[in-house]
Amino acid sequence: MLPRNRWFIAAALVYALLGGLLALAWLADPAALPALTPRVHAHLMLLGFVAMMIFGVALHVLPRFTGHDLFSERLADAQFWLANLGLVAMVLGWLVAMPVVTSLGGAALWLAFALFALNVAATVRPWARR
């Protein structure tokens, strides 16, 4: 497995632990945390844990299932950085009430998903040479 795919999986586990810890803190004392904490928790779990796990596993198995190399390792590397920096920026923007940071993080995340979609579509294309 390529190191980048391992990093996606490791990041997914870190986000799951952070999201879970945030949920426990919210349950213990909701008044001690910002009002957007449930939104942060949801994004850490869905984009951080679920999406990062899907990215790491998909980028590893799809080339093996299709018999084709991944269309672009460079796109996947850029996707890794955009997805993680975007999620961190979005979460921090919500926690410190900086909508511009949240929006920039969201845009980076969207771009990471677009790179993933392009890379996967080009990898599983039926007209590719073997």
SULLINQUI-V777274 format. One record per backbone hydrogen bond with DSSP energy under -0.5 kcal/mol. CO is the residue of the C=O (numbers start at 1). NH is the residue of the N-H. If there is no record, write none. Layout:
CO|NH  CO|NH
This chain:
2|6  3|7  4|8  5|9  6|10  7|11  8|12  9|13  10|14  11|15  12|16  13|17  14|18  15|19  16|20  17|21  18|22  19|23  20|24  21|25  22|26  23|27  24|28  25|29  29|32  30|33  34|37  35|38  36|40  37|41  38|42  39|43  40|44  41|45  42|46  43|47  43|48  44|49  45|50  46|51  47|52  49|53  50|54  51|55  52|56  53|57  54|58  55|59  56|60  57|61  58|62  60|64  61|65  62|66  63|67  63|68  72|76  73|77  74|78  75|79  76|80  77|81  78|82  79|83  80|84  81|85  82|86  83|87  84|88  85|89  86|90  87|91  88|92  89|93  90|94  91|95  92|96  93|98  94|97  98|101  98|102  99|103  100|104  101|105  102|106  103|107  104|108  105|109  106|110  107|111  108|112  109|113  110|114  111|115  112|116  113|117  114|118  115|119  116|120  117|121  118|122  119|71  119|123  120|124  125|128
